């Protein structure tokens, strides 16, 4: 079977989409909440995310709809198939009366990637906490 699983995190954040977009697309802000990177919000741009754990993710920007949707490939090459991940991360921003509904979905976890899936579920919760802290410090 070629079934895959997704990790989804949704949060109501008390900031406008434009402010959240800045944190999702400006490399120095991304580094504060996500990882070191050489990101540019341009479709087709290839970039790396470098984790504190020593891993490097190979990424490519797939969709850029300013203040609405951002999507990129999130791939981690590994000899062990359980960690060799080819996935896509998509952020969707929907304005609300009190701020923004932010949704992140990472698709592409195979059934044999339970540990990677569990790590992503926990990791995205931490990334979102970091993101909210970064947003609180932005003007």
N, C-alpha and C positions, 0 to 999 in steps of 0.2 A: 504494500500500500504506500501511496505517496502523500499521505495525510500529514499536515503540519499543524502546529499549535501556535497561538499568539499570546503575547503579554499585552494587556491593556491597562493603562492607568488614566483615570479621569479625575480632574480636580476643578472646582470652582475657585478661581484666583481673583482677588480683589484688585486687579490692575487691568488697564485697557489692553486690547490686543496689540497695539503698536509698541507698547513697553515690553510685553512678553516676546514679541517678534525680535526686538533688539537683542534680548538675552539668548534667543534661539539661533541668531545668525551672526552675531559679532564675535569673532574668535577670542578676544580677551575676556568677554563675558562667558562664553561657552567653557573656557578653561576653568573658570571659577565654579561652575556647577556640574560640568560634565567631565571633560578631559582636555588635555593639551591637544591642539589641533592646528591644521592649516586650511580651515574651512573658508569657503567663499560662496555666497548664495546665488550661484549661477548654475543652471541646468547643464549637466555634463562635467562639471568640475570634479576632479578626483582629489580626495584628501585622506588624511590619516587621523585617527583618534588614538592617542597614546595613553594607556591606562597606567595608574600608579603601580599596578600589579605587574607591569613589564610587558603586557601584551600590546600589539598594534592592530587596530582595525582598519581594513581597507574599505573606503567608502566612496560613493559617487552620488552627487546630487541628481535627483530624479524629477522633483517637482518643486517649483517656487511660485507660490501665490502670496505675495506680501500681505502680512497680517491675517492670513487665512489658513494656508496649508504649506507644509514643508515636508518633503520626503527624500530619504536617501538610503542607498544600499549600505548595509552594516555587515561586513563580512570579516570573519576571523578564520584564517587558514591555520589548520592544525593537523598533525599526523594522525591523531586519534579521531576517528569519525564522530565520536560523541561530543567533541568540541569544535569540529570543523563546521563553522556556521556560515550559511549564506542567508541573510535576512534583509528585511526592509523595515525601516523605522519611519512612521508618518506622524507628524504633529498636526492636529486640527484645532483651530482657534475660532470660537463662536462667541461674539459679544453677548453679554447678558446685562441686566439692569444694574448689577453690582460689580461688574468686571468682565471676566472671560471664563468660559468653559474651555479648559485645555484638555485635549485627549491625545494620548500617545499610544500608538499600536505598533508593536514589533512582531512581524509575521515571519514564519519560516523555520520554526523549531521542529525538527523531526522527532518521532516518538522515542528514538534511542538517545536523545539529547536531554534527558531529564535533569541532569546536573546543570547544564547550560541554561535550560529553561528556568529552573529554580533560582539560579544566580541572577538571571535577568529580572525575574519578578521582584526579588529583594533589591537589586541594584537600581531599578527604576524608581522604587519608592524613595531611596536615598537621593537619587538625582533630583527628584521633584522637591524634596525638602531643601536641598542645596539651591535649587532654582528659586524657590520662594524667598530664601534668605538673600540671594543676589537681587531679586526684584525689590525687596524692601529697602535696599541700599541705593537703588537707582532713582534719579530725579525724573 
